[in-house]
Amino acid sequence: DAALLCIKSAKTIIQGAENSVASAALILNEAAHHLARTINSAWSKTNPSLNDQIHISYLGGLSQSDFYTDLISTQVKKLLPSAIFIAPEGNHLDGAPRVAENFPNGMKPLLDWWQL
């Protein structure tokens, strides 16, 4: 129930921001900023080389808003200027075999990003 309430609230905030409601735009900008920082943190914890580029796809209901994904992309580019945004090649579950293929020794680097 709480998760559904959060999702409904987020959709309402996105709609408000898309319709120029100042408080909703402020909340959405702050959310995009925090998501960008999370993406940057996750990326840096995988120990990328200088030539590595992060490829980002947006999935899920909230990503249906171009307004919101543009805000996130703008914030990500401030932290990761070489980030590449690509269309997803399926859904969340479709990505599991790809992760397993790209990380044959385990996903520990992907999961360590949240630790300080």
For each residue, the residues with C-beta under 8 A, 3 or more apart:
1: 4 5
2: 5 6
3: 6 7
4: 1 7 8
5: 1 2 8 9
6: 2 3 9 10
7: 3 4 10 11 61 62
8: 4 5 11 12
9: 5 6 12 13
10: 6 7 13 14 62
11: 7 8 14 15 61 62
12: 8 9 15 16 24
13: 9 10 16 17 24 27 28 31
14: 10 11 17 18 24 28 62 65 67 68
15: 11 12 18 19 24
16: 12 13 19 21 23 24 25
17: 13 14 20 21 24 25 27 28 67 68
18: 14 15 65 67
19: 15 16 24
20: 17 25
21: 16 17 24 25
22: 25 26
23: 16 26 27
24: 12 13 14 15 16 17 19 21 27 28
25: 16 17 20 21 22 28 29
26: 22 23 29 30
27: 13 17 23 24 30 31
28: 13 14 17 24 25 31 32 67 68 71
29: 25 26 32 33 71
30: 26 27 33 34
31: 13 27 28 34 35
32: 28 29 35 36 68 71 72 74 75
33: 29 30 36 37 75
34: 30 31 37 38
35: 31 32 38 39 72 75 76
36: 32 33 39 40 72 75 76 78 79
37: 33 34 40 41 79
38: 34 35 41 42
39: 35 36 42 43 54 56 76 79 80
40: 36 37 43 44 76 79 80
41: 37 38 44 45 113 114
42: 38 39 45 46 110 113 114
43: 39 40 46 48 54 80 113
44: 40 41 47 48 113
45: 41 42 109 112 113 115
46: 42 43 109 110 113
47: 44 109
48: 43 44 52 54
49: 52
50:
51:
52: 48 49
53: 82 83 84
54: 39 43 48 80 82 83 84
55: 83 84 85 86
56: 39 73 76 83 84 85 86
57: 85 86 87 88 89
58: 63 69 72 85 88
59: 63 88 91 92
60: 63 92
61: 7 11 64
62: 7 10 11 14 65 68
63: 58 59 60 68 69
64: 61
65: 14 18 62 68 69
66: 69 70
67: 14 17 18 28 70 71
68: 14 17 28 32 62 63 65 71 72
69: 58 63 65 66 72 73
70: 66 67 73 74
71: 28 29 32 67 68 74 75
72: 32 35 36 58 68 69 75 76
73: 56 69 70 76 77 83 85
74: 32 70 71 77 78
75: 32 33 35 36 71 72 78 79
76: 35 36 39 40 56 72 73 79 80 83
77: 73 74 80 81 83
78: 36 74 75 81
79: 36 37 39 40 75 76
80: 39 40 43 54 76 77 83
81: 77 78
82: 53 54
83: 53 54 55 56 73 76 77 80
84: 53 54 55 56
85: 55 56 57 58 73
86: 55 56 57
87: 57
88: 57 58 59 91 95
89: 57 94 95 98
90: 93 94 95
91: 59 88 94 95
92: 59 60 95 96
93: 90 96
94: 89 90 91 97 98
95: 88 89 90 91 92 98 99
96: 92 93 99 100
97: 94 100 101
98: 89 94 95 101 102
99: 95 96 102 103 107 110
100: 96 97 103 104
101: 97 98 104
102: 98 99
103: 99 100 106 107 109 110
104: 100 101
105: 108
106: 103
107: 99 103 110 111
108: 105 111 112
109: 45 46 47 103 112 113
110: 42 46 99 103 107 113
111: 107 108 114
112: 45 108 109 115
113: 41 42 43 44 45 46 109 110
114: 41 42 111
115: 45 112
116:
